[in-house]
Amino acid sequence: MKKSFYRTSSAFTLLELLIVFFIIALLSTLAYVSLENARAKGRDTRRLADIHNIRQALELYKDIEGNYPEQLPAPQQSFVGSSGRSYLAPMPSDPKTRQPYAYSSSATSGYHLIFSLEKDTLDYPAGENIITPVGFNSDDN
């Protein structure tokens, strides 16, 4: 019987374990970054849908009540006019901060509905954006 000078072992070396650990950490980081981008895009899509719904409710309110409201209700409350008609229920809020969207009304310009996006989405740039009765303005204009 021949004896070998080398021990055969089925265990992993420390270097092999470190390489596997590094690869797993790298893949986890890439997955997290990718997932965070998808979440930001989803929140922006939700913001745009919320703004669209609020804008439709404001226009309907003006058609029935005769003017734009002085202020919007708090998030999760119903947007009800003086006639008792409900225009939007519940009032949406920013999906990340849970804060209400900024709103101001004036007799000359109608209203300003202000919201922020995390990423460039559709025709809207990242950052603060303003919607008025006549359309869209970014904070750069």
C-alpha positions in Angstrom: 0.0 0.0 0.0 1.3 3.3 -1.0 1.1 6.3 1.4 0.7 9.8 0.1 2.6 12.7 1.5 -0.4 15.0 0.9 -3.5 14.9 3.0 -6.7 14.9 1.0 -9.4 17.0 2.6 -12.9 17.8 1.5 -13.0 21.1 3.4 -12.9 24.5 1.8 -9.9 26.8 2.3 -10.2 30.2 3.9 -9.4 31.9 0.6 -12.2 30.0 -1.1 -14.7 31.0 1.6 -13.6 34.6 1.4 -14.1 34.7 -2.4 -17.6 33.2 -2.1 -18.4 35.7 0.6 -17.2 38.6 -1.5 -19.2 37.4 -4.5 -22.4 37.1 -2.4 -21.9 40.5 -1.0 -21.3 42.0 -4.4 -24.5 40.4 -5.8 -26.5 41.6 -2.8 -25.3 45.1 -3.2 -26.2 45.1 -6.9 -29.7 43.6 -6.2 -30.3 46.3 -3.5 -29.4 49.2 -5.8 -31.5 47.8 -8.6 -34.4 47.2 -6.2 -34.1 50.8 -4.8 -34.3 52.2 -8.3 -37.4 50.2 -9.1 -39.0 51.4 -5.8 -38.2 55.0 -6.6 -39.7 54.6 -10.1 -42.8 53.0 -8.5 -43.2 55.9 -6.0 -42.9 58.4 -8.9 -45.5 56.6 -10.9 -47.8 56.7 -7.8 -47.1 60.5 -7.4 -48.1 61.2 -11.0 -51.3 59.2 -10.6 -52.1 61.1 -7.4 -51.5 64.4 -9.0 -53.7 63.4 -12.0 -56.5 62.4 -9.7 -56.2 65.6 -7.6 -56.1 67.7 -10.7 -59.3 66.1 -12.1 -61.0 66.6 -8.7 -60.0 70.3 -8.7 -61.4 70.8 -12.2 -64.6 69.1 -11.3 -64.8 71.1 -8.1 -64.4 74.4 -10.1 -67.1 73.3 -12.6 -69.6 72.6 -9.8 -68.7 75.0 -7.0 -67.6 77.9 -9.3 -64.0 78.4 -8.0 -61.0 76.4 -6.8 -60.9 75.5 -3.1 -58.8 77.7 -0.8 -57.1 74.6 0.6 -57.1 70.8 0.2 -58.1 68.4 3.0 -55.5 66.5 5.0 -54.3 63.2 3.6 -56.7 60.3 4.0 -59.7 62.6 4.4 -62.4 63.2 1.8 -62.3 66.2 -0.5 -65.9 67.5 -0.1 -67.3 70.7 -1.5 -69.7 73.2 0.1 -72.5 71.4 -1.7 -71.7 68.2 0.2 -70.5 66.5 -3.0 -67.4 64.3 -2.6 -64.7 64.9 -5.2 -61.9 62.7 -4.1 -61.8 60.1 -1.3 -59.4 59.6 0.3 -57.1 62.5 -0.4 -53.7 61.0 -1.4 -50.3 61.9 0.1 -46.7 61.4 -1.0 -45.9 57.7 -0.9 -42.5 58.1 0.7 -42.9 60.9 3.2 -46.7 60.5 3.7 -46.9 64.4 3.6 -49.7 66.1 1.7 -48.9 67.5 -1.7 -48.4 71.3 -1.6 -51.3 73.3 -2.8 -52.1 77.0 -3.1 -54.9 78.8 -4.9 -55.3 82.4 -6.1 -57.9 84.3 -8.0 -55.6 85.1 -10.8 -53.7 81.9 -11.6 -56.2 79.3 -10.3 -54.0 76.9 -8.3 -50.5 75.5 -8.0 -50.1 71.9 -7.1 -46.5 71.1 -6.2 -44.9 67.7 -6.0 -41.4 66.2 -6.1 -40.1 63.3 -8.2 -37.1 61.2 -7.3 -36.1 60.3 -10.9 -36.9 61.7 -14.3 -40.3 60.2 -15.2 -42.1 60.6 -18.5 -42.0 64.3 -19.3 -41.4 65.3 -15.7 -37.8 66.0 -14.5 -36.6 64.9 -11.1 -37.1 67.4 -8.3 -39.9 69.9 -7.7 -42.6 70.2 -10.3 -45.6 72.5 -10.4 -49.0 71.7 -12.0 -51.4 74.6 -12.8 -54.8 74.6 -14.5 -53.0 75.4 -17.8 -50.3 72.7 -17.5 -47.0 71.8 -16.1 -44.0 73.9 -15.0 -40.8 72.6 -13.5 -38.9 74.5 -10.8 -36.3 75.4 -13.4 -38.7 77.6 -15.4 
